[in-house]
Amino acid sequence: MNKQTATASKKTDAGYDFKIMANAIRALSMDAVQKANSGHPGMPMGMADVATVLFSKYLKFDPRNPLWPDRDRFILSAGHGSMLLYALLYLTGYEKMTLEQIKNFRQLGSLTPGHPEIMPDMGIETTTGPLGQGISNAVGFALAERILAARFEDLISHNTYVIASDGDLMEGISHESCALAGHLKLGKLIVLYDDNGISIDGPTSLSYSDDVPKRFESYGWSVQTIDGHDTAQIDAALAKAQMAETPSLICCKTHIGFGAPTKQGKADSHGAPLGAEEIKGTRKNLDWPYDAFEIPKDVLNCWRMVGQRNHTEFRQWTNTLEQNRYRRDFENVLAADIGGIITPLIAELKERFASEKPKLATRQCSGKVLETLIPALPFLIGGSADLTGSVNTKIKGPEVISRDNYGGQYIHYGVREHGMAAIMNGMTLHGGIIPYSGTFLQFSDYSRPAIRLAALMKQRVIHVLTHDSIGLGEDGPTHQPVEHLAALRAIPNLYVFRPCDGVETTECWELALRQKNAPSALALTRQGLPTLRDNTPENLCAKGAYILSDCAEEPKITIFASGSEVHLAIEAKTQLEKLGVATRVVSVPCMDLLMEQDGEYYQSLVCNGSIKIAVEAGIRQGWDHLIGGHGIFIGMKSFGESAPAEQLFKHFGITTEAIIMAAKAGL
């Protein structure tokens, strides 16, 4: 094969030679993968030309000020091609991304893991790798930009750029999120699709015959198709996309493993090192006569000039901020420090619930909490997956966000649970937004991959998950969550709250809002529940579990319960104590917080000679650390049935009588 000439070598007005600069990306990518003996060299080599033009002429960023609020966001949705991003960050001068980090690609403790992990101060905006997540996060980034621009038009106006693969577009989540992006007319979202025709198994034609341009046109996107190795076409396409009033898709026809003598255009270059001989041949084809990891000074200088290109614009923006009349509001929004705002509101809500003692579903209690909080928190942005009336996530007053009005506080996501969760991740990653949304607990299965990534990235995203048990009744087992509480509790760094009444619901909302480094899930009921809690200055739910009702002497029975089953435990205690059985009831609104308490507090709840009973309308998994392997569990052992809620609780033996019988049997 002759030396590659497809990459145009024309120089820009700034004097950059795109061909040589792109080859620097290719060389670093193949060398790092080879040294690690694992990785994906093909995509970085194929998309190097596109990335070079994007970073050199269009992307607004400043490596010396990586957290610039008005920077463009670049999302590598095809996260397996992480060396493309790492090479760009090193070449453009991000301080933390050194050549040594490149050489330690995929090694323990390095800043260059196999797939990009969020590090905004180093230019990595989100964690990607699970395909479809990055492009969906990007919709959230673009939406957050529009929401903030509607409030701070002098301070916010930037684009969100994405490099996506065929795998991203095959994943169903990309349909959910990209359809909504078109519906909302997010014109500052530009996706560069690496259309190389190759997947892991071989040619994409094995499983993929979508007409991608028509698909995105049907969403309402602007679509272009270009040669992804022709820098003039790349340049023109990006210029056109920036002018579009709709989201843009640029289909970039590329060769995976560009320059490799025998592996270009083949699946062999996708997910494995090229090998020493292939790399030698690639160097020859690319006219790159340099040793491994060697970047000539003049080439590195060109890239470093790219990194300095927007520094003057950053300084101008900073001056604008200093003189802006909304500066304090803007800085407060970015800081997202809401403690001082919500403290008196939470106290007022708790007092109201405790004094009025309403019998309400906790989804209704949640709605009342939002009625108080939303007017005070203009950047608390809600939504639901076409279940607004059922999940009580919308209050009267704030407008709905639409393509004609980004100044509202509520989003109709449509029936798109997975896309909704990933978009919320992007919104909070962007900064300045606290997102929450609602669906049924059973449909958290659809959202789970995005919920997991929020936990992995330590992002404050709040999921309101109602209809949390067989208590939803007649819709039947397809809609009745049984294993879902246990499944969500299994995700590290996700706080799962299941409050028993309005007071606990208020406290759980407070905890979710104050938790800046983790997502939360609020599991809420459809059926009405009595108010059990008195008001206390202290947030009792903050410890995860607490003694709700104690006895005068050492308990013979300790009943642990969450949510809608706590009132059953209280009723059982009343009956047992009439029989002379000292009984303690422990409410467990958040197992995750309980496990974080010190041993002394934990033991004060569980370490006594009493018989331990746990009650929850879900499966047993997760409760044994409280009641022990031989403790008594009253809950679900199967899927549900279709019937009124009261009949179902009796049918499955989750009743006051069942608790009393179990206690007697244990004694």
C-alpha positions in Angstrom: 0.0 0.0 0.0 1.3 3.5 -0.9 1.7 6.3 1.6 -1.6 7.6 2.7 -2.6 10.8 0.9 -6.3 11.0 1.8 -5.6 13.3 4.6 -5.3 16.7 3.0 -2.1 18.5 3.9 -3.4 22.0 3.3 -2.5 24.5 5.9 -5.0 26.7 7.7 -4.8 30.4 8.1 -3.1 29.7 11.4 -0.4 27.7 9.6 -1.5 24.3 10.9 -0.7 21.2 8.8 -3.8 19.0 9.4 -2.1 15.9 8.0 0.9 15.9 10.2 -1.2 16.9 13.3 -3.6 14.1 12.7 -0.8 11.6 12.3 0.5 12.6 15.8 -2.8 11.4 17.2 -2.6 8.2 15.2 1.0 7.5 16.4 0.3 8.1 20.0 -2.8 5.9 19.8 -1.2 2.9 18.2 1.9 3.2 20.4 -0.1 3.4 23.7 -2.3 0.5 22.8 0.8 -1.5 21.8 2.6 -0.8 25.0 -0.5 -1.7 27.1 -1.1 -4.8 25.0 -4.8 -3.9 24.9 -7.1 -1.2 23.7 -8.8 0.1 20.6 -6.5 1.7 18.0 -8.8 1.6 15.0 -11.2 4.4 15.9 -8.6 7.0 17.0 -6.7 6.4 13.8 -9.9 6.7 11.7 -11.2 9.8 13.3 -7.9 11.7 13.8 -8.6 14.0 10.8 -12.1 14.9 12.1 -10.8 15.5 15.6 -7.9 17.6 14.3 -10.2 20.0 12.4 -12.7 20.2 15.3 -10.1 21.1 17.9 -8.0 23.3 15.7 -10.8 25.5 14.3 -14.1 25.1 16.1 -13.9 23.8 19.7 -14.0 26.6 22.2 -11.8 25.5 25.1 -8.8 26.6 27.2 -6.6 23.9 28.8 -5.3 26.5 31.3 -8.9 27.1 32.4 -10.6 23.8 31.8 -13.6 24.6 34.0 -14.6 27.7 32.0 -18.4 27.6 32.3 -18.9 28.8 28.7 -16.5 26.3 27.1 -17.8 24.0 24.4 -18.3 20.5 25.6 -16.7 17.6 23.8 -18.1 14.1 24.4 -16.3 11.0 23.1 -19.4 8.8 23.1 -17.4 6.0 21.4 -15.4 5.7 24.6 -13.5 2.6 23.5 -11.5 5.0 21.3 -10.2 6.7 24.5 -6.7 7.2 23.1 -8.1 9.7 20.7 -9.2 11.9 23.6 -6.1 11.3 25.7 -3.9 12.2 22.7 -5.8 15.4 22.1 -5.6 16.4 25.7 -1.8 15.8 25.9 -1.2 17.5 22.6 -3.2 20.6 23.4 -1.6 21.1 26.7 -3.8 19.9 29.6 -1.4 20.0 32.5 -2.4 16.7 34.0 -2.3 14.7 30.8 1.4 14.1 30.4 3.3 11.9 28.0 4.0 9.6 31.0 0.2 9.2 31.5 -0.1 8.3 27.8 2.6 5.6 28.2 0.7 4.3 31.2 -2.5 3.8 29.2 -4.8 1.3 30.9 -2.5 0.8 33.9 -3.5 0.9 37.6 -3.6 4.4 39.0 -3.1 6.2 35.7 -5.3 9.0 34.4 -5.7 7.1 31.1 -8.1 4.2 31.8 -9.4 2.0 29.1 -12.5 4.1 28.8 -12.7 7.8 29.7 -13.7 8.5 33.3 -15.0 11.9 34.2 -12.3 14.5 35.0 -13.5 18.0 33.9 -10.4 19.7 35.1 -8.5 17.6 32.5 -11.0 17.9 29.7 -13.0 14.7 30.2 -16.6 15.8 30.6 -18.3 12.5 31.2 -17.6 8.8 31.7 -18.2 6.9 28.5 -17.8 3.4 27.2 -21.3 1.8 27.5 -22.4 2.7 24.0 -25.2 5.1 23.6 -24.7 6.8 27.0 -22.3 9.5 25.8 -24.5 10.7 23.0 -27.4 10.8 25.4 -25.4 12.7 28.0 -24.7 15.1 25.2 -28.4 15.9 24.8 -28.4 16.7 28.5 -25.4 19.0 28.1 -27.0 20.8 25.2 -30.3 21.1 27.0 -28.6 22.5 30.1 -26.8 25.1 27.9 -30.1 26.3 26.5 -31.7 26.4 29.9 -28.9 28.5 31.4 -28.7 30.7 28.3 -32.4 31.5 28.7 -31.5 33.0 32.1 -27.9 34.3 31.5 -27.8 35.1 27.8 -24.8 37.4 28.2 -22.8 34.6 29.8 -23.8 31.3 28.2 -23.6 30.4 24.5 -21.6 27.3 23.6 -21.8 24.1 21.6 -21.8 20.4 22.5 -19.8 18.2 20.1 -19.9 14.5 20.1 -17.9 11.7 18.3 -20.2 8.7 18.1 -19.9 5.3 16.6 -22.2 2.9 14.8 -22.5 1.1 18.1 -23.8 4.2 19.8 -26.4 4.5 17.1 -27.4 0.8 17.3 -28.2 1.1 21.0 -31.8 1.9 21.6 -31.0 4.7 24.0 -29.7 6.8 21.2 -33.1 6.7 19.6 -34.8 7.9 22.8 -32.4 10.8 23.4 -31.8 11.9 19.8 -35.5 12.0 19.1 -36.1 14.3 22.0 -33.1 16.5 21.0 -34.8 17.0 17.6 -38.1 17.6 19.2 -36.6 20.3 21.5 -34.6 21.8 18.5 -31.3 21.7 20.3 -29.4 23.6 17.6 -26.1 23.7 19.5 -25.7 19.9 19.5 -23.4 18.6 16.8 -22.7 14.9 16.4 -19.8 13.6 14.3 -20.7 10.0 13.3 -17.7 7.7 12.7 -19.3 5.8 9.8 -16.5 3.3 9.2 -18.7 0.3 8.4 -16.9 -2.0 10.9 -18.0 -3.5 14.2 -16.3 -6.1 16.5 -17.8 -9.0 14.7 -16.9 -7.7 11.2 -18.7 -5.4 8.8 -21.7 -3.6 10.2 -23.8 -5.1 7.4 -23.9 -8.3 9.4 -26.6 -6.7 11.6 -27.1 -3.1 10.6 -28.8 -1.7 7.5 -30.4 1.4 8.9 -30.5 4.5 6.7 -28.9 6.7 9.3 -29.3 10.0 7.5 -33.0 9.4 7.0 -33.4 8.3 10.5 -32.0 11.5 11.9 -33.8 13.7 9.4 -37.0 12.1 10.7 -36.0 13.3 14.2 -35.7 16.9 12.8 -31.9 17.0 12.7 -29.8 18.6 10.0 -27.8 15.9 8.3 -24.6 15.9 6.1 -22.4 13.2 4.7 -18.7 13.8 4.1 -15.4 12.1 3.5 -14.0 11.9 7.0 -10.4 12.1 5.7 -10.9 15.2 3.6 -10.2 18.2 5.9 -11.8 20.7 3.5 -15.1 18.7 3.7 -14.8 18.4 7.5 -14.2 22.1 7.8 -17.2 23.0 5.6 -19.5 20.6 7.4 -18.6 21.9 10.8 -19.1 25.5 9.6 -22.5 24.6 8.3 -23.5 22.7 11.4 -22.8 25.7 13.6 -25.3 27.7 11.6 -28.1 25.2 11.9 -31.1 25.8 14.1 -31.6 22.1 14.7 -29.2 19.4 16.1 -26.7 18.3 13.4 -25.4 14.9 12.4 -22.3 14.8 10.2 -21.8 11.3 8.8 -18.1 10.9 8.4 -17.1 8.2 6.0 -13.8 6.9 7.5 -11.4 4.0 7.4 -10.9 2.3 10.7 -7.2 1.8 11.4 -6.3 4.5 8.8 -2.8 3.9 7.6 -2.3 0.4 8.7 -1.0 -1.7 5.8 -3.0 -4.8 6.3 -5.6 -3.9 9.0 -7.0 -0.6 7.7 -10.8 -1.1 7.1 -10.9 -4.4 9.0 -12.3 -5.5 12.3 -8.7 -6.6 13.3 -7.9 -3.0 14.1 -10.9 -2.4 16.3 -10.0 -3.8 19.7 -6.5 -5.2 19.7 -2.9 -3.9 19.3 -1.7 -3.6 15.7 1.5 -5.5 16.4 5.1 -4.4 15.9 5.3 -5.1 12.1 1.9 -3.5 11.4 3.0 -0.4 13.3 6.2 -0.3 11.4 4.3 -0.4 8.1 1.8 2.3 9.4 4.7 4.6 10.2 6.0 4.2 6.6 2.5 4.8 5.1 1.9 7.9 7.2 5.4 9.2 6.5 6.0 9.3 10.3 9.7 8.4 10.8 9.7 8.9 14.6 10.2 6.5 17.5 7.3 5.3 19.7 5.8 8.2 21.7 8.0 10.8 20.0 6.2 13.9 18.8 8.5 16.3 16.9 8.8 19.7 18.5 7.3 21.6 15.6 4.2 19.4 15.5 3.8 19.6 19.3 4.1 23.4 19.0 1.3 23.5 16.5 -0.9 21.5 18.8 0.0 23.7 21.8 -1.0 26.8 19.7 -4.4 25.1 19.3 -4.6 24.8 23.1 -3.9 28.6 23.4 -6.3 29.6 20.7 -9.2 30.6 22.9 -7.3 32.0 25.9 -8.1 35.6 24.9 -11.8 34.7 24.5 -11.7 33.2 28.0 -10.3 36.4 29.4 -12.9 38.5 27.6 -15.6 36.2 29.0 -14.2 36.6 32.5 -14.3 40.4 32.2 -17.9 40.2 31.0 -18.8 38.1 34.1 -17.1 40.5 36.5 -19.2 43.4 35.1 -22.5 41.4 34.7 -25.4 42.4 36.9 -26.3 38.7 37.3 -22.9 37.7 38.3 -23.8 36.7 41.9 -26.8 34.8 40.7 -24.7 33.0 38.1 -22.0 32.0 40.5 -24.5 30.8 43.1 -26.2 28.7 40.4 -22.9 27.1 39.5 -21.9 26.5 43.1 -25.3 24.7 43.6 -25.0 25.4 47.4 -28.7 25.2 48.3 -28.4 24.3 52.0 -29.2 27.8 53.3 -32.2 28.0 51.0 -33.9 24.7 51.8 -33.2 24.5 55.6 -36.2 26.7 56.7 -38.4 25.2 54.0 -37.8 21.7 55.1 -38.5 22.6 58.7 -41.8 24.2 57.7 -42.8 21.2 55.7 -42.0 18.7 58.5 -44.0 20.8 61.0 -47.0 20.9 58.6 -47.0 17.2 58.0 -46.5 16.3 61.7 -49.3 18.7 62.8 -51.9 18.0 60.1 -51.1 14.2 60.0 -52.6 13.6 56.6 -53.3 10.2 55.2 -51.5 10.5 51.8 -49.6 8.4 49.4 -45.9 9.3 49.7 -46.0 10.2 46.0 -48.5 12.9 47.0 -46.3 13.9 49.9 -43.4 14.3 47.5 -45.5 16.5 45.3 -46.2 18.8 48.3 -42.5 19.0 49.0 -41.9 20.1 45.5 -44.6 22.7 45.7 -42.5 24.4 48.4 -39.0 23.7 47.0 -39.4 24.5 43.3 -40.3 28.2 43.5 -37.2 28.6 45.8 -34.9 26.6 43.5 -35.2 27.9 39.9 -32.6 25.5 38.7 -34.3 22.4 40.1 -35.5 21.0 36.7 -38.1 18.3 36.8 -39.7 15.9 34.4 -41.3 12.5 33.9 -41.5 9.7 31.3 -45.1 10.5 30.3 -46.4 9.9 33.8 -46.7 13.4 35.1 -50.1 13.0 36.7 -49.1 9.7 38.4 -45.7 10.5 39.8 -46.6 14.0 41.1 -43.4 15.7 39.7 -45.1 18.8 38.2 -46.5 21.6 40.2 -48.7 24.5 39.2 -46.8 27.6 38.1 -43.5 26.9 36.4 -43.6 26.6 32.6 -42.8 23.6 30.5 -39.5 23.6 28.6 -40.0 23.5 24.9 -38.3 24.3 21.6 -39.8 27.8 22.0 -39.2 28.3 25.7 -36.2 27.0 27.6 -37.0 29.2 30.6 -39.3 26.6 32.2 -38.7 24.1 35.0 -40.3 21.0 33.6 -39.5 18.6 30.8 -41.9 16.2 29.1 -39.5 13.4 28.3 -42.1 11.1 26.7 -41.9 7.3 27.2 -38.1 7.3 27.3 -37.0 6.2 30.7 -33.4 5.3 29.7 -32.9 8.4 27.6 -34.4 10.5 30.4 -31.9 9.2 33.0 -28.9 9.7 30.7 -30.0 13.2 29.7 -30.3 14.1 33.4 -26.8 12.9 33.9 -25.7 15.2 31.1 -27.6 18.1 32.6 -26.0 17.8 36.0 -22.5 17.2 34.5 -22.9 20.4 32.6 -23.3 22.3 35.9 -25.9 24.8 37.0 -28.8 22.3 37.0 -30.2 19.9 39.6 -32.3 17.4 37.6 -35.0 15.2 38.9 -37.6 13.1 37.1 -40.3 10.5 37.7 -41.4 7.1 36.5 -42.7 3.9 38.1 -40.2 1.9 40.2 -40.7 -1.1 38.0 -39.3 1.0 35.0 -36.1 1.7 36.9 -35.0 -1.4 35.0 -35.1 0.7 31.8 -33.1 3.5 33.5 -30.6 1.3 35.3 -27.5 1.7 33.1 -27.7 5.5 33.3 -28.4 5.4 37.1 -25.4 3.2 37.5 -23.2 5.7 35.6 -24.5 8.6 37.7 -23.4 6.7 40.8 -20.0 5.9 39.2 -19.5 9.6 38.3 -20.8 10.8 41.7 -23.5 13.1 40.2 -26.5 14.5 42.0 -29.5 13.2 40.0 -32.8 12.5 41.7 -35.1 9.7 40.5 -38.6 9.8 41.8 -39.9 6.2 41.5 -43.5 5.7 42.5 -45.9 2.8 42.6 -43.2 1.0 44.6 -44.8 -2.3 45.4 -47.8 -4.6 44.9 -49.7 -1.7 46.5 -50.2 -0.3 43.0 -52.8 -3.0 42.6 -54.8 -3.8 39.5 -52.1 -3.1 36.9 -50.6 -6.4 38.0 -47.2 -8.1 38.1 -45.8 -6.5 35.0 -46.0 -3.2 36.8 -45.4 -4.3 40.4 -41.8 -4.0 41.5 -40.6 -7.0 43.5 -36.8 -7.2 43.1 -36.2 -3.6 42.3 -35.4 -2.2 45.7 -32.8 -4.8 46.2 -31.4 -4.3 42.7 -31.1 -0.5 43.2 -29.6 -1.0 46.6 -26.9 -3.1 45.0 -25.5 -0.2 43.1 -22.6 1.4 45.0 -23.0 5.1 45.7 -26.7 5.2 45.0 -28.9 6.2 47.9 -32.3 4.4 47.8 -34.9 6.1 50.0 -38.3 4.5 50.9 -40.1 6.9 53.3 -43.1 5.9 55.4 -45.0 9.2 55.5 -44.9 12.9 54.8 -42.3 13.8 57.4 -39.9 11.1 56.2 -40.5 12.0 52.6 -39.5 15.6 53.4 -36.4 14.4 55.1 -35.5 12.1 52.3 -35.9 14.9 49.7 -33.6 17.1 51.9 -31.0 14.3 51.9 -31.2 13.8 48.2 -30.7 17.5 47.5 -27.8 17.9 49.9 -26.0 14.9 48.5 -23.8 16.5 45.9 -21.7 13.4 45.1 -24.3 10.7 44.5 -27.6 10.1 42.8 -30.7 9.2 44.8 -33.8 7.1 44.2 -37.0 7.9 46.1 -39.3 4.9 46.2 -42.8 6.2 46.8 -46.3 4.6 47.2 -49.5 4.8 45.2 -51.7 4.0 48.2 -52.4 6.4 51.1 -50.5 6.0 54.3 -51.0 7.4 57.8 -48.6 10.0 59.3 -46.5 8.2 61.9 -43.7 10.6 62.6 -43.7 13.5 65.0 -41.6 16.6 64.1 -38.0 16.7 65.2 -35.3 19.3 64.5 -33.0 16.5 63.6 -33.3 14.7 60.2 -33.8 11.2 61.6 -33.6 9.6 58.1 -30.0 10.9 57.8 -28.8 7.8 59.7 -30.7 5.5 57.4 -32.7 3.8 60.2 -33.9 4.9 63.6 -36.1 3.8 66.5 -39.6 5.1 65.5 -41.4 3.5 68.5 -39.6 2.0 71.5 -40.7 0.1 74.5 -40.1 0.7 78.2 -38.0 -2.4 78.7 -35.6 -4.5 76.7 -37.5 -5.5 73.5 -38.4 -9.1 73.0 -39.4 -8.3 69.4 -37.7 -5.8 67.1 -39.5 -5.1 63.8 -37.7 -3.4 61.0 -39.7 -2.0 58.1 -39.6 0.6 55.3 -42.2 2.6 53.5 -45.7 1.4 53.3 -45.0 -1.4 55.7 -44.0 0.7 58.7 -47.5 1.4 59.7 -48.1 -2.4 59.7 -45.2 -2.7 62.1 -46.6 0.0 64.4 -50.0 -1.7 64.4 -48.4 -5.0 65.2 -46.4 -3.5 68.1 -49.7 -2.1 69.6 -51.3 -5.5 69.6 -48.2 -7.3 70.8 -47.7 -5.0 73.8 -51.4 -5.6 74.7 -50.2 -9.2 75.0 -47.3 -8.1 77.2 -44.6 -8.5 74.5 -42.1 -5.6 74.6 -41.7 -4.5 71.0 -39.5 -2.0 69.2 -40.2 -0.7 65.7 -37.2 0.6 63.6 -38.0 2.5 60.5 -35.5 1.9 57.7 -35.9 4.6 55.1 -32.4 4.2 53.6 -30.3 1.1 54.1 -27.4 2.7 52.3 -27.1 5.5 54.9 -27.5 2.9 57.7 -24.5 1.0 56.5 -22.4 4.2 56.7 -23.1 4.7 60.4 -20.5 3.7 63.1 -20.7 0.3 64.7 -22.0 1.6 68.0 -25.1 3.2 66.4 -25.7 0.2 64.1 -25.5 -2.2 67.1 -27.9 0.0 69.1 -30.5 -1.0 66.6 -29.7 -4.6 65.9 -27.6 -6.1 68.7 -30.0 -7.3 71.4 -31.5 -10.6 72.3 -34.8 -9.9 70.7 -36.4 -11.8 67.8 -35.9 -9.8 64.6 -38.5 -9.4 62.0 -38.2 -7.4 58.7 -41.2 -6.3 56.7 -41.1 -5.0 53.2 -43.2 -5.6 50.2 -40.3 -6.7 48.1 -37.8 -9.6 48.2 -35.7 -10.5 51.2 -32.3 -9.8 49.6 -30.4 -7.1 51.5 -32.3 -7.5 54.8 -30.2 -10.3 56.3 -27.5 -7.8 57.5 -30.2 -6.5 59.9 -32.1 -9.6 60.9 -29.5 -12.3 60.3 -29.9 -15.4 58.1 -32.4 -17.0 60.5 -34.4 -13.8 61.1 -38.0 -13.6 60.1 -38.8 -11.8 56.8 -42.3 -10.9 55.8 -42.4 -9.8 52.1 -42.5 -11.1 48.6 -41.2 -14.5 47.4 -42.8 -14.3 43.9 -44.1 -11.9 41.4 -47.4 -10.1 42.2 -50.9 -10.5 40.9 -53.6 -8.2 39.5 -56.1 -7.2 42.1 -57.0 -4.3 44.5 -54.0 -3.5 46.7 -55.8 -4.4 50.0 -56.5 -7.9 48.6 -52.9 -8.3 47.4 -51.4 -7.6 50.8 -53.7 -10.2 52.4 -53.0 -12.7 49.6 -49.3 -12.4 50.0 -49.3 -12.3 53.8 -47.9 -8.8 54.3 -50.3 -7.8 57.1 -50.4 -6.8 60.7 -51.8 -10.2 61.6 -48.9 -11.9 59.8 -46.4 -10.0 61.8 -48.1 -10.8 65.1 -48.3 -14.5 64.1 -44.6 -14.5 63.2 -43.7 -12.9 66.5 -45.7 -15.4 68.5 -44.1 -18.3 66.6 -40.7 -16.8 67.2 -41.3 -16.5 70.9 
